Amino acid sequence: MNTSITRLTGLVFFAAATLAAAPPSPSGSQAPPPPSASAGPTGFTTSPTLKFRAEEIVTKFGVGYAVTSGDVNGDKLMDILAISGTELVWFQAPKWEKKVILGAGVTTADNVTLAPHDIDGDGRLDIALGAGWTRANTGTLQWVKQNAPGSTPEWEMFPIGAEPNLHRIKWADVDGDKKPELIVAPLHAKGVKGPEGAGARLLAFRPPANPKSDPWQQELIAEQNHMQHNFLAMNLDKDPQEEIVSASHEGLIAWKRGKDGTYAKTLIGEGSPGEVKLGRVGGRRMLATVDPWHGAGVMVYAEKPGAPVWAKNQIETALTEGHALGWADFDGDGHDELAVGWRRKPFGLAVYIVDREGVAKSKEMVDDTGMDCEDLIVGDFNGDKKPDIVASGRATGNIKIYWNETLGKGTR
């Protein structure tokens, strides 16, 4: 691969000729469906059992496309990583000081997805980064390498590949060799915007022995989905390998790799979901989705032993462009609750409680004024053994930590 090197403050950028940006598109190819006419969800309890305290750690961040977590500096504390359209940053625990990894102009606009992992095995957390979101039929994929402490530059960037309309990436061990692959999901195929035409590819990239110079092996998982907004990795059975569950116009589909490198598919959830997250209630696995893509509904699918298709329940019908989900046991009762974020006025962030059948029991508002939610994650960010929520905003341009200060244990 022919490369050229551009030196920036604190960073070396290796730009591949094959990743040349397409000309800007005035409207881009990623327009969401028209905003819902809904007045927003209602029916929230007036006697909440959960207590969250909001702390805003950044404002004027731009669109907070994605937020995730990881121990960036190896101090055993959980840091927060995030991307705006122009920046890749991390917030250092416990004071949440913002540190810029990549500044404006380094990647093709916009950054859209990230997945931390020690890619070269040197013991330091690196980042896979997807960009090129606002350029028509463009999508660039790069490895952002963290160098040893005190090095100049602190970070270097190397190309991995390209895929039109690249939208989501995650790490998953699809072949059971204990070495995760980078799973890449574009929203649409090139030149496609809806449920007709060619399907979007779903790909696995394998890190090479020398990722600085060697090409990443690419494997096709599928090319059938339309409006492939997100996916997750989970182990549906008891073998060492993980399956990929894609959320698209075709439903929730599990993709399992065979020894010959081809993938078998199983429909496990009917509908047209956009987001998907895994939780557990009453010892039963649950998949939550926003349905349809950028839509008003939230569905919960309860696993049915011996049946391929999980039982489906609708727990919300009035979101104004749902876009983020996360399961965690917020009240300490041994069962997960579902955090849900939506991003059009009246925007908000709330927690939904379901029983072991996936049926809604109650819902509690967390923030109904200050978070136009583009993405969220859950995790313990202060070491108190309670899961917190971190959310990134779109129009609000902010990132907040919602500290879980719930007392006692709930009952289900």
C-alpha positions in Angstrom: 0.0 0.0 0.0 1.4 3.4 -0.9 1.4 5.7 2.1 2.4 9.3 2.8 3.1 10.7 6.2 1.6 13.9 7.6 3.0 15.1 11.0 0.7 16.9 13.4 1.1 18.1 16.9 1.4 14.9 19.0 0.4 12.6 16.2 1.7 11.1 13.0 -0.9 10.3 10.3 -0.3 7.7 7.7 -2.7 8.4 4.9 -3.4 5.7 2.3 -4.0 6.6 -1.3 -6.9 4.1 -1.4 -8.7 6.2 1.3 -9.2 9.3 -0.8 -12.3 11.3 0.2 -15.2 11.6 -2.1 -16.4 15.2 -2.9 -18.6 16.7 -0.2 -22.3 16.2 -0.6 -24.6 19.1 0.4 -27.1 16.9 2.1 -25.0 13.7 2.5 -26.4 10.2 2.0 -27.3 9.6 5.6 -30.6 11.5 6.0 -32.7 10.0 8.8 -36.4 9.4 8.4 -38.6 12.5 8.9 -38.9 13.3 12.6 -41.9 11.9 14.4 -44.9 14.1 15.0 -45.2 12.5 18.5 -45.4 14.8 21.5 -43.0 12.4 23.2 -43.3 9.5 25.6 -45.6 9.9 28.7 -46.6 7.7 31.6 -43.4 8.1 33.7 -43.8 7.3 37.4 -44.1 10.2 39.8 -42.5 8.1 42.6 -39.2 7.0 41.1 -37.2 4.3 42.8 -33.9 5.2 41.0 -31.8 8.2 41.8 -29.3 9.7 39.4 -27.2 12.8 39.8 -26.1 14.5 36.5 -22.6 15.8 35.9 -21.9 17.5 32.6 -18.2 16.9 31.7 -18.1 18.8 28.4 -20.2 21.3 26.5 -20.0 22.7 23.0 -18.6 19.3 21.8 -20.6 19.2 18.6 -22.5 16.1 17.7 -21.5 13.4 20.2 -21.7 10.6 17.6 -20.4 7.9 20.0 -19.2 7.4 23.5 -17.5 4.3 25.0 -15.2 3.3 27.9 -11.8 2.0 28.5 -8.7 2.3 30.7 -6.7 4.6 28.3 -3.6 5.3 30.6 -3.4 2.0 32.4 -4.2 3.3 35.9 -7.0 0.8 36.5 -9.6 3.5 36.4 -12.4 3.5 33.8 -12.0 6.5 31.4 -14.5 7.8 28.8 -13.8 8.0 25.1 -15.9 9.9 22.7 -16.0 11.3 19.2 -17.6 14.4 17.7 -17.6 14.9 13.9 -14.1 16.3 14.1 -12.4 15.1 17.3 -11.5 11.9 19.0 -11.0 12.5 22.7 -10.8 10.9 26.1 -11.9 12.1 29.5 -9.5 11.0 32.2 -11.0 9.5 35.4 -11.6 10.6 38.1 -11.6 14.3 37.3 -12.8 13.9 33.7 -10.2 16.2 32.1 -10.6 16.3 28.3 -7.6 15.1 26.3 -7.6 15.3 22.5 -6.3 12.3 20.6 -7.2 13.5 17.1 -8.1 17.1 16.3 -10.1 18.6 13.5 -9.0 17.8 9.9 -7.2 14.6 10.6 -9.9 12.3 9.5 -12.4 12.6 6.7 -15.6 14.3 8.1 -17.4 13.1 10.1 -16.1 10.6 12.7 -19.0 8.2 13.4 -17.9 5.1 15.3 -15.1 3.9 17.5 -14.0 0.6 19.2 -11.1 0.5 21.7 -8.8 -2.5 21.8 -5.1 -3.3 22.2 -4.6 -3.9 18.5 -0.9 -4.6 18.4 -0.6 -6.4 21.7 1.8 -3.9 23.4 -0.4 -3.6 26.5 -1.8 -0.2 25.7 -5.3 0.6 24.6 -5.6 1.6 20.9 -8.7 2.7 19.0 -10.3 1.6 15.8 -12.1 4.6 14.3 -14.6 4.9 11.5 -15.0 8.2 9.7 -16.2 9.8 6.4 -19.8 9.8 7.6 -21.0 13.0 5.9 -19.4 12.3 2.5 -21.7 10.5 0.1 -20.8 6.8 -0.2 -17.6 7.3 1.8 -16.3 5.4 4.8 -12.8 5.3 6.2 -11.5 2.9 8.8 -8.3 3.5 10.7 -6.2 2.2 13.6 -5.3 4.9 16.1 -2.2 3.5 17.9 -1.2 4.6 21.4 2.6 4.9 21.9 4.5 4.4 25.1 4.1 7.2 27.8 6.3 10.2 27.0 6.6 9.3 23.3 6.4 11.9 20.6 4.0 11.5 19.0 1.6 10.2 21.7 -0.7 8.7 19.0 -0.2 7.5 15.4 -2.9 6.7 12.8 -2.7 3.9 10.2 -5.3 3.0 7.6 -7.2 -0.3 7.9 -9.6 -0.1 4.9 -12.6 1.6 3.5 -16.3 0.8 3.2 -19.0 3.1 1.8 -21.5 4.4 4.4 -19.5 2.8 7.3 -21.6 3.3 10.4 -20.8 0.9 13.3 -17.7 -1.1 14.4 -17.2 -3.5 17.3 -14.7 -6.2 18.3 -15.9 -9.8 18.4 -14.3 -13.3 18.4 -16.3 -14.8 15.5 -14.0 -17.9 15.1 -13.4 -18.8 18.7 -9.6 -18.4 18.6 -9.5 -15.9 21.5 -8.4 -13.1 19.1 -11.1 -10.7 18.3 -11.9 -9.5 14.8 -13.1 -6.0 14.0 -16.7 -6.2 12.8 -17.7 -3.4 10.4 -21.3 -2.5 9.5 -22.2 0.2 7.0 -25.8 1.6 7.1 -26.4 1.1 3.4 -24.7 -0.3 0.3 -23.2 2.2 -2.0 -25.8 4.3 -3.7 -28.6 2.9 -1.6 -30.6 4.8 1.0 -33.6 2.6 1.8 -35.0 -1.0 1.9 -34.6 -1.5 -1.9 -31.5 -2.3 -3.9 -28.3 -4.0 -2.9 -27.8 -5.0 0.7 -25.2 -3.5 3.0 -22.2 -5.6 3.6 -21.3 -6.9 7.1 -17.5 -7.5 7.3 -14.9 -8.9 9.7 -11.3 -7.5 9.6 -8.5 -9.5 11.1 -5.5 -7.6 12.6 -2.3 -8.8 10.9 0.9 -9.7 12.8 2.3 -6.2 11.9 -0.7 -3.9 11.6 1.6 -0.9 10.8 2.5 -2.3 7.4 0.6 -5.5 6.7 -2.9 -5.5 5.2 -5.9 -6.5 7.3 -7.6 -9.7 6.0 -11.2 -9.0 5.2 -14.0 -11.6 5.4 -17.6 -11.2 4.2 -20.2 -12.1 6.8 -23.3 -11.0 4.9 -24.6 -8.6 2.2 -28.3 -8.9 2.6 -29.3 -6.3 5.1 -30.9 -2.9 4.4 -30.8 0.1 6.9 -28.3 -1.9 8.9 -28.1 0.6 11.7 -26.3 -1.4 14.4 -25.3 -4.9 15.6 -23.9 -6.7 18.7 -21.7 -9.6 19.5 -23.0 -12.3 21.8 -22.6 -16.0 22.4 -25.9 -17.6 21.6 -24.7 -21.1 22.3 -22.0 -22.6 24.4 -19.1 -22.9 22.0 -16.1 -20.6 22.1 -17.1 -18.3 19.3 -19.4 -15.3 19.3 -22.3 -14.7 16.9 -23.1 -11.4 15.3 -26.7 -10.1 15.7 -27.5 -7.5 13.2 -30.3 -5.0 13.5 -31.8 -4.0 10.2 -34.9 -3.7 8.0 -34.8 -7.6 7.8 -35.1 -8.0 11.6 -32.7 -9.3 14.3 -30.5 -11.9 12.5 -27.8 -14.0 14.1 -24.8 -14.8 11.9 -22.6 -17.7 12.9 -19.3 -18.5 11.3 -18.6 -22.0 10.0 -15.2 -23.7 9.8 -15.1 -22.9 6.0 -15.5 -19.2 6.7 -19.1 -18.9 5.5 -21.8 -17.6 7.8 -25.2 -19.2 8.5 -28.1 -16.9 9.5 -30.9 -17.4 11.9 -33.8 -14.9 12.4 -34.2 -14.4 16.2 -36.4 -11.3 16.2 -39.0 -10.0 13.8 -39.3 -6.3 13.0 -37.3 -3.5 11.5 -34.9 -2.5 14.4 -32.2 0.1 14.4 -30.5 -0.3 17.8 -29.9 -3.5 19.7 -28.5 -4.2 23.2 -28.4 -7.4 25.4 -29.6 -7.6 29.0 -30.8 -10.2 31.5 -34.0 -10.3 33.6 -35.0 -13.1 35.9 -32.1 -15.2 34.5 -33.5 -14.8 31.0 -31.6 -13.1 28.2 -33.3 -10.0 26.7 -32.6 -8.1 23.5 -33.9 -4.5 23.4 -34.3 -2.6 20.1 -35.5 0.7 18.8 -38.0 -0.1 16.1 -38.1 1.1 13.4 -34.7 2.7 12.7 -34.7 6.2 14.4 -38.3 5.4 15.4 -40.8 5.8 18.2 -40.9 2.2 19.5 -38.9 0.2 21.9 -39.2 -3.6 21.7 -37.9 -6.2 24.2 -37.3 -9.7 23.0 -37.2 -12.5 25.6 -35.2 -15.6 24.8 -37.4 -18.7 24.2 -35.4 -22.0 24.9 -35.7 -24.3 22.0 -37.3 -21.7 19.7 -35.2 -19.7 17.3 -37.4 -16.6 17.4 -37.5 -14.7 20.7 -40.8 -13.5 22.2 -41.4 -9.8 21.3 -43.0 -7.2 23.5 -43.4 -3.5 22.8 -42.7 -1.3 25.8 -42.7 2.2 24.2 -44.6 3.7 21.3 -43.9 7.5 21.5 -40.1 8.2 21.4 -39.1 11.1 19.2 -36.3 9.4 17.3 -35.0 6.7 19.6 -31.2 6.3 19.2 -29.5 4.8 22.3 -30.0 1.8 24.6 -28.2 0.2 27.5 -29.0 -2.5 30.1 -27.7 -2.6 33.7 -28.9 -3.5 37.2 -29.3 0.0 38.4 -31.2 -0.8 41.6 -29.2 -3.9 42.7 -32.1 -6.3 42.6 -30.3 -8.8 40.4 -32.3 -7.9 37.3 -31.3 -5.5 34.5 -33.2 -2.3 33.7 -33.1 -0.6 30.3 -31.8 2.9 29.8 -33.3 4.5 26.7 -32.3 7.8 25.0 -34.0 9.7 22.2 -32.8 12.8 20.3 -35.6 15.0 18.9 -37.7 17.4 20.9 -39.0 16.7 23.4 -35.8 14.7 23.8 -34.8 12.7 26.9 -33.2 9.8 28.8 -35.2 7.4 30.8 -35.0 3.9 32.5 -37.6 1.2 31.7 -38.3 -1.7 34.0 -39.6 -5.0 32.6 -40.4 -8.4 34.0 -38.9 -11.7 32.9 -41.3 -12.0 30.1 -40.1 -8.7 28.7 -43.4 -6.9 29.6 -43.1 -3.3 30.8 -43.7 -2.7 34.5 -42.8 1.0 34.9 -40.6 3.7 33.5 -38.6 6.5 35.2 -37.4 9.8 33.6 -33.7 10.5 34.2 -33.3 13.8 32.1 -36.1 15.5 30.2 -34.4 18.8 29.4 -30.6 18.5 29.1 -29.8 15.5 26.9 -30.6 15.2 23.2 -29.3 11.6 23.3 -27.2 10.4 20.4 -25.5 7.6 22.3 -25.2 6.1 25.7 -23.2 3.5 27.7 -23.5 2.0 31.1 -20.8 1.1 33.6 -19.3 1.7 37.0 -17.3 4.9 36.6 -16.4 5.6 40.3 -15.9 2.2 41.7 -18.9 2.1 44.0 -20.2 -1.1 42.4 -23.3 0.7 41.0 -23.7 1.1 37.2 -23.8 4.7 36.0 -25.0 6.1 32.6 -22.9 8.2 30.3 -24.7 9.9 27.4 -23.6 12.1 24.5 -25.9 14.7 23.0 -26.6 15.7 19.4 -28.2 19.2 19.3 -27.2 19.7 23.0 -23.5 19.1 22.1 -22.7 17.8 25.5 -21.6 14.7 27.5 -23.0 13.8 30.9 -22.4 11.2 33.5 -25.5 10.2 35.4 -24.1 9.0 38.8 -26.2 6.2 40.2 -27.1 7.2 43.8 -29.9 4.7 44.2 -30.2 3.5 47.8 -31.0 0.0 48.8 -32.2 -2.8 46.5 -35.3 -2.8 44.3 -37.7 -5.7 44.0 -39.1 -7.2 40.9 
